Amino acid sequence: MASKRSAGVLLFRRRQGGEPEYLLVHPGGPFWAKRDEGAWSIPKGEIEDGEEARACALRELAEELGAEAAPRLDPERLLELGTVRQRAGKLVEAWAAEAEFDPDRLASNTFEMEWPPRSGREQSFPEVDRAQWFGLEEARRRILPGQVELLDRLAETLE
């Protein structure tokens, strides 16, 4: 069976003094509610059949941050970060872009699931419940271990 593939965009900005900050998102839903360090991610999602990875990355950025709030990015100006494999085997293709985003404007898509388990009740949860800018060291602590390499690749490019 082929590995699942996702694509995403790692946004960064330069603050006073020139140090970059990286935008990470925290997954919504009850399974992630009490997890913090090692639980955050770049905005990303599964590549649909026949979909080009870069197009998926931009679609997911808008879906997870909110179509009105997400920055409009030129696909040709994205910095390619390559692919990483997460612990469960999922492949994540990523790009980076310098852009601003106000986490207070987060308006993520939602998903439905039965909750509590075996209750027969469907509840709606945001795909992403928080977004936040972090410096490099804090971002390394917060991001999923399989995505740390994406931060390191971008940091090296920005040096």
KOLPA-303728 format. One record per atom (N, C-alpha, C): residue number from 1; z, x, y; residue in one letter; atom name. Coordinates in Angstrom, 3 decimals, always signed. Layout:
N
SITE | NUM | Z | X | Y | a | CA
...
REM end
This chain:
159
SITE | 1 | +0.000 | +0.837 | -1.177 | m | N
SITE | 1 | +0.000 | +0.000 | +0.000 | m | CA
SITE | 1 | +0.000 | +0.887 | +1.247 | m | C
SITE | 2 | -0.811 | +0.556 | +2.223 | a | N
SITE | 2 | -0.918 | +1.343 | +3.447 | a | CA
SITE | 2 | +0.329 | +1.148 | +4.314 | a | C
SITE | 3 | +0.676 | +2.194 | +5.044 | s | N
SITE | 3 | +1.801 | +2.116 | +5.977 | s | CA
SITE | 3 | +1.463 | +1.153 | +7.104 | s | C
SITE | 4 | +2.478 | +0.439 | +7.581 | k | N
SITE | 4 | +2.279 | -0.411 | +8.749 | k | CA
SITE | 4 | +2.065 | +0.493 | +9.950 | k | C
SITE | 5 | +1.245 | +0.009 | +10.881 | r | N
SITE | 5 | +0.935 | +0.792 | +12.080 | r | CA
SITE | 5 | +1.299 | +0.000 | +13.325 | r | C
SITE | 6 | +1.914 | +0.695 | +14.264 | s | N
SITE | 6 | +2.241 | +0.124 | +15.562 | s | CA
SITE | 6 | +1.686 | +1.031 | +16.644 | s | C
SITE | 7 | +1.603 | +0.482 | +17.848 | a | N
SITE | 7 | +1.155 | +1.268 | +18.991 | a | CA
SITE | 7 | +2.001 | +0.881 | +20.199 | a | C
SITE | 8 | +2.238 | +1.864 | +21.071 | g | N
SITE | 8 | +3.057 | +1.596 | +22.241 | g | CA
SITE | 8 | +2.818 | +2.568 | +23.372 | g | C
SITE | 9 | +3.469 | +2.262 | +24.488 | v | N
SITE | 9 | +3.360 | +3.082 | +25.692 | v | CA
SITE | 9 | +4.755 | +3.496 | +26.135 | v | C
SITE | 10 | +4.927 | +4.789 | +26.333 | l | N
SITE | 10 | +6.166 | +5.343 | +26.875 | l | CA
SITE | 10 | +5.963 | +5.535 | +28.376 | l | C
SITE | 11 | +6.627 | +4.695 | +29.164 | l | N
SITE | 11 | +6.539 | +4.821 | +30.612 | l | CA
SITE | 11 | +7.517 | +5.884 | +31.095 | l | C
SITE | 12 | +7.117 | +6.616 | +32.140 | f | N
SITE | 12 | +8.012 | +7.573 | +32.765 | f | CA
SITE | 12 | +7.838 | +7.483 | +34.270 | f | C
SITE | 13 | +8.856 | +7.952 | +34.981 | r | N
SITE | 13 | +8.805 | +8.037 | +36.438 | r | CA
SITE | 13 | +9.559 | +9.297 | +36.842 | r | C
SITE | 14 | +9.271 | +9.780 | +38.029 | r | N
SITE | 14 | +9.964 | +10.966 | +38.539 | r | CA
SITE | 14 | +10.913 | +10.509 | +39.641 | r | C
SITE | 15 | +12.163 | +10.891 | +39.492 | r | N
SITE | 15 | +13.174 | +10.532 | +40.476 | r | CA
SITE | 15 | +13.324 | +11.657 | +41.481 | r | C
SITE | 16 | +14.172 | +11.455 | +42.455 | q | N
SITE | 16 | +14.430 | +12.474 | +43.457 | q | CA
SITE | 16 | +14.825 | +13.768 | +42.743 | q | C
SITE | 17 | +14.232 | +14.860 | +43.132 | g | N
SITE | 17 | +14.477 | +16.127 | +42.464 | g | CA
SITE | 17 | +13.420 | +16.413 | +41.405 | g | C
SITE | 18 | +12.557 | +15.433 | +41.121 | g | N
SITE | 18 | +11.446 | +15.649 | +40.205 | g | CA
SITE | 18 | +11.740 | +15.460 | +38.728 | g | C
SITE | 19 | +13.000 | +15.206 | +38.369 | e | N
SITE | 19 | +13.331 | +15.021 | +36.957 | e | CA
SITE | 19 | +12.772 | +13.698 | +36.452 | e | C
SITE | 20 | +12.050 | +13.718 | +35.336 | p | N
SITE | 20 | +11.502 | +12.462 | +34.813 | p | CA
SITE | 20 | +12.578 | +11.576 | +34.180 | p | C
SITE | 21 | +12.335 | +10.288 | +34.242 | e | N
SITE | 21 | +13.122 | +9.290 | +33.514 | e | CA
SITE | 21 | +12.148 | +8.535 | +32.621 | e | C
SITE | 22 | +12.668 | +8.025 | +31.514 | y | N
SITE | 22 | +11.851 | +7.389 | +30.490 | y | CA
SITE | 22 | +12.345 | +5.968 | +30.277 | y | C
SITE | 23 | +11.412 | +5.013 | +30.189 | l | N
SITE | 23 | +11.782 | +3.617 | +29.994 | l | CA
SITE | 23 | +11.829 | +3.302 | +28.502 | l | C
SITE | 24 | +12.987 | +2.845 | +28.047 | l | N
SITE | 24 | +13.160 | +2.411 | +26.670 | l | CA
SITE | 24 | +13.569 | +0.946 | +26.666 | l | C
SITE | 25 | +13.291 | +0.280 | +25.545 | v | N
SITE | 25 | +13.658 | -1.122 | +25.379 | v | CA
SITE | 25 | +14.563 | -1.278 | +24.165 | v | C
SITE | 26 | +15.451 | -2.255 | +24.253 | h | N
SITE | 26 | +16.391 | -2.550 | +23.162 | h | CA
SITE | 26 | +15.913 | -3.812 | +22.457 | h | C
SITE | 27 | +15.766 | -3.776 | +21.120 | p | N
SITE | 27 | +15.272 | -4.953 | +20.399 | p | CA
SITE | 27 | +16.241 | -6.128 | +20.483 | p | C
SITE | 28 | +15.678 | -7.308 | +20.646 | g | N
SITE | 28 | +16.485 | -8.513 | +20.702 | g | CA
SITE | 28 | +16.774 | -9.053 | +19.310 | g | C
SITE | 29 | +17.589 | -10.066 | +19.258 | g | N
SITE | 29 | +17.926 | -10.709 | +17.989 | g | CA
SITE | 29 | +19.270 | -10.259 | +17.457 | g | C
SITE | 30 | +19.785 | -11.005 | +16.524 | p | N
SITE | 30 | +21.147 | -10.762 | +16.039 | p | CA
SITE | 30 | +21.332 | -9.459 | +15.256 | p | C
SITE | 31 | +20.302 | -8.941 | +14.618 | f | N
SITE | 31 | +20.462 | -7.722 | +13.829 | f | CA
SITE | 31 | +20.711 | -6.499 | +14.698 | f | C
SITE | 32 | +20.244 | -6.524 | +15.944 | w | N
SITE | 32 | +20.350 | -5.372 | +16.834 | w | CA
SITE | 32 | +21.427 | -5.542 | +17.896 | w | C
SITE | 33 | +22.046 | -6.704 | +17.969 | a | N
SITE | 33 | +22.957 | -7.036 | +19.067 | a | CA
SITE | 33 | +24.072 | -6.012 | +19.268 | a | C
SITE | 34 | +24.615 | -5.448 | +18.219 | k | N
SITE | 34 | +25.746 | -4.523 | +18.340 | k | CA
SITE | 34 | +25.352 | -3.062 | +18.154 | k | C
SITE | 35 | +24.047 | -2.814 | +18.073 | r | N
SITE | 35 | +23.574 | -1.440 | +17.900 | r | CA
SITE | 35 | +23.102 | -0.892 | +19.233 | r | C
SITE | 36 | +23.399 | +0.374 | +19.486 | d | N
SITE | 36 | +22.978 | +0.966 | +20.748 | d | CA
SITE | 36 | +22.339 | +2.330 | +20.500 | d | C
SITE | 37 | +23.138 | +3.380 | +20.310 | e | N
SITE | 37 | +22.557 | +4.698 | +20.090 | e | CA
SITE | 37 | +21.687 | +4.689 | +18.844 | e | C
SITE | 38 | +20.491 | +5.220 | +18.987 | g | N
SITE | 38 | +19.553 | +5.263 | +17.875 | g | CA
SITE | 38 | +18.851 | +3.940 | +17.594 | g | C
SITE | 39 | +18.963 | +2.974 | +18.506 | a | N
SITE | 39 | +18.364 | +1.652 | +18.283 | a | CA
SITE | 39 | +17.250 | +1.322 | +19.276 | a | C
SITE | 40 | +17.167 | +2.022 | +20.390 | w | N
SITE | 40 | +16.182 | +1.732 | +21.417 | w | CA
SITE | 40 | +14.817 | +2.252 | +20.989 | w | C
SITE | 41 | +13.775 | +1.818 | +21.698 | s | N
SITE | 41 | +12.406 | +2.150 | +21.306 | s | CA
SITE | 41 | +11.518 | +2.226 | +22.540 | s | C
SITE | 42 | +10.317 | +2.760 | +22.345 | i | N
SITE | 42 | +9.296 | +2.573 | +23.366 | i | CA
SITE | 42 | +8.791 | +1.132 | +23.189 | i | C
SITE | 43 | +8.254 | +0.505 | +24.224 | p | N
SITE | 43 | +7.633 | -0.807 | +24.021 | p | CA
SITE | 43 | +6.432 | -0.643 | +23.078 | p | C
SITE | 44 | +6.479 | -1.319 | +21.947 | k | N
SITE | 44 | +5.422 | -1.152 | +20.947 | k | CA
SITE | 44 | +5.362 | -2.380 | +20.069 | k | C
SITE | 45 | +4.299 | -2.464 | +19.275 | g | N
SITE | 45 | +4.176 | -3.560 | +18.336 | g | CA
SITE | 45 | +3.093 | -3.275 | +17.319 | g | C
SITE | 46 | +3.046 | -4.136 | +16.325 | e | N
SITE | 46 | +2.123 | -3.948 | +15.214 | e | CA
SITE | 46 | +0.668 | -4.132 | +15.637 | e | C
SITE | 47 | -0.179 | -3.232 | +15.164 | i | N
SITE | 47 | -1.609 | -3.298 | +15.434 | i | CA
SITE | 47 | -2.208 | -4.383 | +14.544 | i | C
SITE | 48 | -2.898 | -5.329 | +15.154 | e | N
SITE | 48 | -3.514 | -6.423 | +14.403 | e | CA
SITE | 48 | -4.810 | -5.952 | +13.754 | e | C
SITE | 49 | -5.223 | -6.635 | +12.692 | d | N
SITE | 49 | -6.477 | -6.289 | +12.010 | d | CA
SITE | 49 | -7.623 | -6.255 | +13.011 | d | C
SITE | 50 | -8.382 | -5.158 | +13.003 | g | N
SITE | 50 | -9.533 | -5.024 | +13.871 | g | CA
SITE | 50 | -9.208 | -4.651 | +15.304 | g | C
SITE | 51 | -7.943 | -4.517 | +15.640 | e | N
SITE | 51 | -7.542 | -4.196 | +17.004 | e | CA
SITE | 51 | -7.514 | -2.677 | +17.208 | e | C
SITE | 52 | -7.977 | -2.241 | +18.349 | e | N
SITE | 52 | -7.926 | -0.830 | +18.698 | e | CA
SITE | 52 | -6.498 | -0.491 | +19.126 | e | C
SITE | 53 | -5.989 | +0.649 | +18.700 | a | N
SITE | 53 | -4.588 | +1.012 | +18.921 | a | CA
SITE | 53 | -4.211 | +1.044 | +20.400 | a | C
SITE | 54 | -5.053 | +1.604 | +21.235 | r | N
SITE | 54 | -4.739 | +1.687 | +22.671 | r | CA
SITE | 54 | -4.649 | +0.281 | +23.279 | r | C
SITE | 55 | -5.534 | -0.611 | +22.879 | a | N
SITE | 55 | -5.492 | -1.994 | +23.367 | a | CA
SITE | 55 | -4.200 | -2.673 | +22.911 | a | C
SITE | 56 | -3.797 | -2.412 | +21.675 | c | N
SITE | 56 | -2.536 | -2.960 | +21.164 | c | CA
SITE | 56 | -1.362 | -2.455 | +21.991 | c | C
SITE | 57 | -1.352 | -1.160 | +22.292 | a | N
SITE | 57 | -0.257 | -0.571 | +23.064 | a | CA
SITE | 57 | -0.111 | -1.266 | +24.414 | a | C
SITE | 58 | -1.214 | -1.514 | +25.093 | l | N
SITE | 58 | -1.173 | -2.178 | +26.392 | l | CA
SITE | 58 | -0.764 | -3.647 | +26.272 | l | C
SITE | 59 | -1.242 | -4.318 | +25.225 | r | N
SITE | 59 | -0.861 | -5.719 | +24.981 | r | CA
SITE | 59 | +0.640 | -5.819 | +24.746 | r | C
SITE | 60 | +1.160 | -4.923 | +23.914 | e | N
SITE | 60 | +2.592 | -4.952 | +23.596 | e | CA
SITE | 60 | +3.453 | -4.623 | +24.813 | e | C
SITE | 61 | +2.982 | -3.719 | +25.660 | l | N
SITE | 61 | +3.722 | -3.401 | +26.878 | l | CA
SITE | 61 | +3.904 | -4.676 | +27.706 | l | C
SITE | 62 | +2.828 | -5.438 | +27.870 | a | N
SITE | 62 | +2.901 | -6.683 | +28.641 | a | CA
SITE | 62 | +3.768 | -7.731 | +27.946 | a | C
SITE | 63 | +3.662 | -7.835 | +26.622 | e | N
SITE | 63 | +4.450 | -8.835 | +25.893 | e | CA
SITE | 63 | +5.939 | -8.512 | +25.924 | e | C
SITE | 64 | +6.287 | -7.245 | +25.802 | e | N
SITE | 64 | +7.707 | -6.894 | +25.705 | e | CA
SITE | 64 | +8.393 | -6.793 | +27.064 | e | C
SITE | 65 | +7.647 | -6.412 | +28.111 | l | N
SITE | 65 | +8.256 | -6.318 | +29.439 | l | CA
SITE | 65 | +8.077 | -7.600 | +30.241 | l | C
SITE | 66 | +7.042 | -8.354 | +29.912 | g | N
SITE | 66 | +6.719 | -9.567 | +30.658 | g | CA
SITE | 66 | +5.396 | -9.364 | +31.358 | g | C
SITE | 67 | +4.468 | -10.265 | +31.151 | a | N
SITE | 67 | +3.105 | -10.119 | +31.664 | a | CA
SITE | 67 | +3.072 | -9.952 | +33.182 | a | C
SITE | 68 | +3.947 | -10.634 | +33.890 | e | N
SITE | 68 | +3.947 | -10.548 | +35.354 | e | CA
SITE | 68 | +4.621 | -9.281 | +35.853 | e | C
SITE | 69 | +5.594 | -8.759 | +35.106 | a | N
SITE | 69 | +6.380 | -7.614 | +35.569 | a | CA
SITE | 69 | +5.846 | -6.274 | +35.088 | a | C
SITE | 70 | +5.144 | -6.259 | +33.968 | a | N
SITE | 70 | +4.665 | -5.004 | +33.392 | a | CA
SITE | 70 | +3.633 | -4.352 | +34.302 | a | C
SITE | 71 | +3.677 | -3.033 | +34.427 | p | N
SITE | 71 | +2.667 | -2.369 | +35.259 | p | CA
SITE | 71 | +1.275 | -2.516 | +34.666 | p | C
SITE | 72 | +0.288 | -2.623 | +35.526 | r | N
SITE | 72 | -1.117 | -2.680 | +35.096 | r | CA
SITE | 72 | -1.602 | -1.241 | +34.978 | r | C
SITE | 73 | -1.987 | -0.844 | +33.799 | l | N
SITE | 73 | -2.373 | +0.546 | +33.540 | l | CA
SITE | 73 | -3.849 | +0.647 | +33.191 | l | C
SITE | 74 | -4.468 | +1.718 | +33.635 | d | N
SITE | 74 | -5.852 | +2.013 | +33.293 | d | CA
SITE | 74 | -5.858 | +2.653 | +31.908 | d | C
SITE | 75 | -6.480 | +2.014 | +30.911 | p | N
SITE | 75 | -6.473 | +2.559 | +29.543 | p | CA
SITE | 75 | -7.022 | +3.982 | +29.463 | p | C
SITE | 76 | -7.944 | +4.321 | +30.339 | e | N
SITE | 76 | -8.554 | +5.651 | +30.302 | e | CA
SITE | 76 | -7.644 | +6.735 | +30.868 | e | C
SITE | 77 | -6.584 | +6.345 | +31.567 | r | N
SITE | 77 | -5.683 | +7.326 | +32.186 | r | CA
SITE | 77 | -4.393 | +7.523 | +31.396 | r | C
SITE | 78 | -4.275 | +6.891 | +30.247 | l | N
SITE | 78 | -3.085 | +7.059 | +29.426 | l | CA
SITE | 78 | -3.071 | +8.459 | +28.819 | l | C
SITE | 79 | -1.884 | +9.063 | +28.747 | l | N
SITE | 79 | -1.708 | +10.369 | +28.109 | l | CA
SITE | 79 | -1.443 | +10.153 | +26.625 | l | C
SITE | 80 | -2.257 | +10.730 | +25.785 | e | N
SITE | 80 | -2.077 | +10.548 | +24.343 | e | CA
SITE | 80 | -0.905 | +11.389 | +23.847 | e | C
SITE | 81 | +0.023 | +10.742 | +23.137 | l | N
SITE | 81 | +1.183 | +11.431 | +22.564 | l | CA
SITE | 81 | +1.057 | +11.627 | +21.059 | l | C
SITE | 82 | +0.044 | +11.045 | +20.457 | g | N
SITE | 82 | -0.148 | +11.199 | +19.024 | g | CA
SITE | 82 | +0.627 | +10.166 | +18.220 | g | C
SITE | 83 | +0.830 | +10.484 | +16.956 | t | N
SITE | 83 | +1.443 | +9.553 | +16.000 | t | CA
SITE | 83 | +2.714 | +10.159 | +15.417 | t | C
SITE | 84 | +3.720 | +9.316 | +15.207 | v | N
SITE | 84 | +4.942 | +9.715 | +14.503 | v | CA
SITE | 84 | +5.179 | +8.726 | +13.370 | v | C
SITE | 85 | +5.932 | +9.185 | +12.366 | r | N
SITE | 85 | +6.306 | +8.319 | +11.247 | r | CA
SITE | 85 | +7.803 | +8.041 | +11.346 | r | C
SITE | 86 | +8.151 | +6.753 | +11.387 | q | N
SITE | 86 | +9.557 | +6.356 | +11.420 | q | CA
SITE | 86 | +10.137 | +6.397 | +10.012 | q | C
SITE | 87 | +11.460 | +6.294 | +9.912 | r | N
SITE | 87 | +12.153 | +6.420 | +8.620 | r | CA
SITE | 87 | +11.613 | +5.498 | +7.535 | r | C
SITE | 88 | +11.302 | +4.259 | +7.880 | a | N
SITE | 88 | +10.821 | +3.297 | +6.883 | a | CA
SITE | 88 | +9.342 | +3.488 | +6.562 | a | C
SITE | 89 | +8.715 | +4.503 | +7.182 | g | N
SITE | 89 | +7.328 | +4.801 | +6.882 | g | CA
SITE | 89 | +6.328 | +4.265 | +7.879 | g | C
SITE | 90 | +6.760 | +3.418 | +8.806 | k | N
SITE | 90 | +5.823 | +2.871 | +9.803 | k | CA
SITE | 90 | +5.286 | +3.993 | +10.677 | k | C
SITE | 91 | +3.972 | +3.961 | +10.926 | l | N
SITE | 91 | +3.330 | +4.910 | +11.821 | l | CA
SITE | 91 | +3.276 | +4.315 | +13.218 | l | C
SITE | 92 | +3.639 | +5.101 | +14.221 | v | N
SITE | 92 | +3.616 | +4.651 | +15.609 | v | CA
SITE | 92 | +2.688 | +5.571 | +16.399 | v | C
SITE | 93 | +1.607 | +5.001 | +16.926 | e | N
SITE | 93 | +0.697 | +5.721 | +17.808 | e | CA
SITE | 93 | +1.152 | +5.434 | +19.229 | e | C
SITE | 94 | +1.226 | +6.493 | +20.047 | a | N
SITE | 94 | +1.780 | +6.290 | +21.387 | a | CA
SITE | 94 | +0.990 | +7.006 | +22.467 | a | C
SITE | 95 | +1.090 | +6.403 | +23.655 | w | N
SITE | 95 | +0.534 | +6.958 | +24.876 | w | CA
SITE | 95 | +1.635 | +6.938 | +25.914 | w | C
SITE | 96 | +1.439 | +7.665 | +26.992 | a | N
SITE | 96 | +2.403 | +7.681 | +28.089 | a | CA
SITE | 96 | +1.678 | +7.388 | +29.390 | a | C
SITE | 97 | +2.445 | +6.875 | +30.344 | a | N
SITE | 97 | +1.896 | +6.609 | +31.677 | a | CA
SITE | 97 | +3.026 | +6.662 | +32.688 | a | C
SITE | 98 | +2.707 | +7.220 | +33.855 | e | N
SITE | 98 | +3.666 | +7.220 | +34.952 | e | CA
SITE | 98 | +3.542 | +5.893 | +35.675 | e | C
SITE | 99 | +4.629 | +5.162 | +35.760 | a | N
SITE | 99 | +4.604 | +3.841 | +36.381 | a | CA
SITE | 99 | +6.029 | +3.407 | +36.695 | a | C
SITE | 100 | +6.149 | +2.455 | +37.571 | e | N
SITE | 100 | +7.442 | +1.857 | +37.899 | e | CA
SITE | 100 | +7.592 | +0.532 | +37.163 | e | C
SITE | 101 | +8.811 | +0.223 | +36.817 | f | N
SITE | 101 | +9.152 | -1.073 | +36.236 | f | CA
SITE | 101 | +10.600 | -1.352 | +36.588 | f | C
SITE | 102 | +10.873 | -2.555 | +37.044 | d | N
SITE | 102 | +12.237 | -2.967 | +37.374 | d | CA
SITE | 102 | +12.835 | -3.683 | +36.169 | d | C
SITE | 103 | +13.806 | -3.080 | +35.488 | p | N
SITE | 103 | +14.399 | -3.714 | +34.307 | p | CA
SITE | 103 | +14.976 | -5.104 | +34.568 | p | C
SITE | 104 | +15.338 | -5.388 | +35.810 | d | N
SITE | 104 | +15.854 | -6.722 | +36.138 | d | CA
SITE | 104 | +14.777 | -7.795 | +36.038 | d | C
SITE | 105 | +13.511 | -7.373 | +35.997 | r | N
SITE | 105 | +12.395 | -8.329 | +35.890 | r | CA
SITE | 105 | +11.935 | -8.528 | +34.443 | r | C
SITE | 106 | +12.643 | -7.957 | +33.489 | l | N
SITE | 106 | +12.280 | -8.084 | +32.074 | l | CA
SITE | 106 | +12.116 | -9.560 | +31.702 | l | C
SITE | 107 | +10.996 | -9.872 | +31.061 | a | N
SITE | 107 | +10.701 | -11.249 | +30.641 | a | CA
SITE | 107 | +9.941 | -11.195 | +29.319 | a | C
SITE | 108 | +10.620 | -10.732 | +28.287 | s | N
SITE | 108 | +10.008 | -10.505 | +26.980 | s | CA
SITE | 108 | +9.579 | -11.792 | +26.288 | s | C
SITE | 109 | +8.541 | -11.651 | +25.453 | n | N
SITE | 109 | +8.184 | -12.738 | +24.533 | n | CA
SITE | 109 | +9.375 | -13.016 | +23.621 | n | C
SITE | 110 | +9.326 | -14.139 | +22.936 | t | N
SITE | 110 | +10.398 | -14.493 | +22.007 | t | CA
SITE | 110 | +9.845 | -14.643 | +20.595 | t | C
SITE | 111 | +10.753 | -14.664 | +19.630 | f | N
SITE | 111 | +10.399 | -14.935 | +18.241 | f | CA
SITE | 111 | +11.410 | -15.907 | +17.677 | f | C
SITE | 112 | +11.015 | -16.605 | +16.628 | e | N
SITE | 112 | +11.887 | -17.590 | +15.977 | e | CA
SITE | 112 | +12.318 | -17.054 | +14.626 | e | C
SITE | 113 | +13.567 | -17.339 | +14.269 | m | N
SITE | 113 | +14.045 | -16.994 | +12.933 | m | CA
SITE | 113 | +15.198 | -17.926 | +12.567 | m | C
SITE | 114 | +15.419 | -18.037 | +11.271 | e | N
SITE | 114 | +16.543 | -18.837 | +10.809 | e | CA
SITE | 114 | +17.822 | -18.062 | +11.091 | e | C
SITE | 115 | +18.722 | -18.692 | +11.878 | w | N
SITE | 115 | +19.987 | -18.042 | +12.196 | w | CA
SITE | 115 | +21.039 | -19.088 | +12.446 | w | C
SITE | 116 | +22.227 | -18.939 | +11.873 | p | N
SITE | 116 | +22.633 | -17.928 | +10.892 | p | CA
SITE | 116 | +21.842 | -18.074 | +9.577 | p | C
SITE | 117 | +21.853 | -17.015 | +8.774 | p | N
SITE | 117 | +21.101 | -17.051 | +7.510 | p | CA
SITE | 117 | +21.490 | -18.263 | +6.652 | p | C
SITE | 118 | +20.495 | -18.841 | +6.027 | r | N
SITE | 118 | +20.636 | -19.988 | +5.113 | r | CA
SITE | 118 | +21.252 | -21.226 | +5.783 | r | C
SITE | 119 | +21.169 | -21.279 | +7.132 | s | N
SITE | 119 | +21.725 | -22.422 | +7.854 | s | CA
SITE | 119 | +20.701 | -23.544 | +8.001 | s | C
SITE | 120 | +19.407 | -23.196 | +7.829 | g | N
SITE | 120 | +18.353 | -24.167 | +8.047 | g | CA
SITE | 120 | +18.021 | -24.373 | +9.512 | g | C
SITE | 121 | +18.703 | -23.653 | +10.405 | r | N
SITE | 121 | +18.464 | -23.789 | +11.843 | r | CA
SITE | 121 | +17.606 | -22.636 | +12.345 | r | C
SITE | 122 | +16.543 | -22.989 | +13.059 | e | N
SITE | 122 | +15.690 | -21.977 | +13.697 | e | CA
SITE | 122 | +16.218 | -21.717 | +15.102 | e | C
SITE | 123 | +16.323 | -20.455 | +15.449 | q | N
SITE | 123 | +16.719 | -20.085 | +16.802 | q | CA
SITE | 123 | +15.678 | -19.150 | +17.391 | q | C
SITE | 124 | +15.589 | -19.137 | +18.689 | s | N
SITE | 124 | +14.649 | -18.292 | +19.416 | s | CA
SITE | 124 | +15.403 | -17.110 | +20.017 | s | C
SITE | 125 | +14.818 | -15.912 | +19.901 | f | N
SITE | 125 | +15.410 | -14.693 | +20.430 | f | CA
SITE | 125 | +14.322 | -13.897 | +21.160 | f | C
SITE | 126 | +14.704 | -13.136 | +22.206 | p | N
SITE | 126 | +13.708 | -12.284 | +22.864 | p | CA
SITE | 126 | +13.355 | -11.097 | +21.969 | p | C
SITE | 127 | +12.076 | -10.680 | +22.000 | e | N
SITE | 127 | +11.690 | -9.477 | +21.261 | e | CA
SITE | 127 | +12.466 | -8.277 | +21.788 | e | C
SITE | 128 | +12.677 | -8.255 | +23.095 | v | N
SITE | 128 | +13.404 | -7.183 | +23.777 | v | CA
SITE | 128 | +14.471 | -7.839 | +24.628 | v | C
SITE | 129 | +15.730 | -7.401 | +24.483 | d | N
SITE | 129 | +16.778 | -8.026 | +25.285 | d | CA
SITE | 129 | +17.212 | -7.187 | +26.483 | d | C
SITE | 130 | +16.822 | -5.899 | +26.505 | r | N
SITE | 130 | +17.152 | -5.019 | +27.624 | r | CA
SITE | 130 | +16.080 | -3.944 | +27.769 | r | C
SITE | 131 | +15.907 | -3.476 | +28.987 | a | N
SITE | 131 | +15.069 | -2.312 | +29.264 | a | CA
SITE | 131 | +15.864 | -1.452 | +30.239 | a | C
SITE | 132 | +15.735 | -0.132 | +30.085 | q | N
SITE | 132 | +16.502 | +0.749 | +30.959 | q | CA
SITE | 132 | +15.811 | +2.102 | +31.066 | q | C
SITE | 133 | +15.945 | +2.710 | +32.253 | w | N
SITE | 133 | +15.459 | +4.068 | +32.479 | w | CA
SITE | 133 | +16.555 | +5.049 | +32.085 | w | C
SITE | 134 | +16.157 | +6.127 | +31.395 | f | N
SITE | 134 | +17.101 | +7.161 | +30.966 | f | CA
SITE | 134 | +16.537 | +8.539 | +31.274 | f | C
SITE | 135 | +17.439 | +9.490 | +31.560 | g | N
SITE | 135 | +17.054 | +10.891 | +31.593 | g | CA
SITE | 135 | +16.758 | +11.337 | +30.163 | g | C
SITE | 136 | +16.179 | +12.524 | +30.013 | l | N
SITE | 136 | +15.718 | +12.973 | +28.700 | l | CA
SITE | 136 | +16.820 | +13.033 | +27.652 | l | C
SITE | 137 | +17.946 | +13.643 | +27.958 | e | N
SITE | 137 | +19.004 | +13.798 | +26.940 | e | CA
SITE | 137 | +19.572 | +12.449 | +26.512 | e | C
SITE | 138 | +19.803 | +11.553 | +27.471 | e | N
SITE | 138 | +20.312 | +10.221 | +27.123 | e | CA
SITE | 138 | +19.259 | +9.440 | +26.338 | e | C
SITE | 139 | +17.994 | +9.561 | +26.721 | a | N
SITE | 139 | +16.919 | +8.879 | +25.993 | a | CA
SITE | 139 | +16.868 | +9.361 | +24.547 | a | C
SITE | 140 | +17.052 | +10.653 | +24.320 | r | N
SITE | 140 | +17.059 | +11.197 | +22.951 | r | CA
SITE | 140 | +18.168 | +10.580 | +22.110 | r | C
SITE | 141 | +19.331 | +10.315 | +22.735 | r | N
SITE | 141 | +20.449 | +9.699 | +21.993 | r | CA
SITE | 141 | +20.178 | +8.225 | +21.689 | r | C
SITE | 142 | +19.528 | +7.542 | +22.607 | r | N
SITE | 142 | +19.350 | +6.098 | +22.482 | r | CA
SITE | 142 | +18.173 | +5.698 | +21.595 | r | C
SITE | 143 | +17.097 | +6.485 | +21.601 | i | N
SITE | 143 | +15.866 | +6.093 | +20.925 | i | CA
SITE | 143 | +16.008 | +6.197 | +19.402 | i | C
SITE | 144 | +15.226 | +5.402 | +18.695 | l | N
SITE | 144 | +15.179 | +5.502 | +17.232 | l | CA
SITE | 144 | +14.863 | +6.943 | +16.846 | l | C
SITE | 145 | +15.537 | +7.491 | +15.838 | p | N
SITE | 145 | +15.315 | +8.894 | +15.469 | p | CA
SITE | 145 | +13.846 | +9.250 | +15.223 | p | C
SITE | 146 | +13.093 | +8.343 | +14.654 | g | N
SITE | 146 | +11.692 | +8.617 | +14.369 | g | CA
SITE | 146 | +10.801 | +8.686 | +15.592 | g | C
SITE | 147 | +11.327 | +8.285 | +16.759 | q | N
SITE | 147 | +10.536 | +8.322 | +17.986 | q | CA
SITE | 147 | +10.951 | +9.444 | +18.941 | q | C
SITE | 148 | +11.982 | +10.210 | +18.595 | v | N
SITE | 148 | +12.424 | +11.315 | +19.451 | v | CA
SITE | 148 | +11.269 | +12.268 | +19.743 | v | C
SITE | 149 | +10.428 | +12.511 | +18.752 | e | N
SITE | 149 | +9.310 | +13.432 | +18.914 | e | CA
SITE | 149 | +8.380 | +12.986 | +20.049 | e | C
SITE | 150 | +8.252 | +11.691 | +20.271 | l | N
SITE | 150 | +7.411 | +11.198 | +21.366 | l | CA
SITE | 150 | +7.986 | +11.625 | +22.717 | l | C
SITE | 151 | +9.304 | +11.512 | +22.867 | l | N
SITE | 151 | +9.957 | +11.969 | +24.097 | l | CA
SITE | 151 | +9.732 | +13.465 | +24.295 | l | C
SITE | 152 | +9.916 | +14.233 | +23.220 | d | N
SITE | 152 | +9.767 | +15.684 | +23.312 | d | CA
SITE | 152 | +8.336 | +16.082 | +23.671 | d | C
SITE | 153 | +7.362 | +15.399 | +23.091 | r | N
SITE | 153 | +5.958 | +15.699 | +23.403 | r | CA
SITE | 153 | +5.663 | +15.426 | +24.873 | r | C
SITE | 154 | +6.157 | +14.291 | +25.380 | l | N
SITE | 154 | +5.911 | +13.971 | +26.782 | l | CA
SITE | 154 | +6.649 | +14.946 | +27.687 | l | C
SITE | 155 | +7.906 | +15.245 | +27.378 | a | N
SITE | 155 | +8.679 | +16.189 | +28.210 | a | CA
SITE | 155 | +7.969 | +17.539 | +28.284 | a | C
SITE | 156 | +7.432 | +17.991 | +27.172 | e | N
SITE | 156 | +6.719 | +19.269 | +27.155 | e | CA
SITE | 156 | +5.465 | +19.193 | +28.030 | e | C
SITE | 157 | +4.764 | +18.081 | +27.976 | t | N
SITE | 157 | +3.560 | +17.893 | +28.789 | t | CA
SITE | 157 | +3.901 | +17.886 | +30.273 | t | C
SITE | 158 | +5.058 | +17.323 | +30.619 | l | N
SITE | 158 | +5.436 | +17.199 | +32.020 | l | CA
SITE | 158 | +6.000 | +18.481 | +32.618 | l | C
SITE | 159 | +6.373 | +19.432 | +31.772 | e | N
SITE | 159 | +6.948 | +20.704 | +32.276 | e | CA
SITE | 159 | +5.926 | +21.526 | +33.009 | e | C
REM end
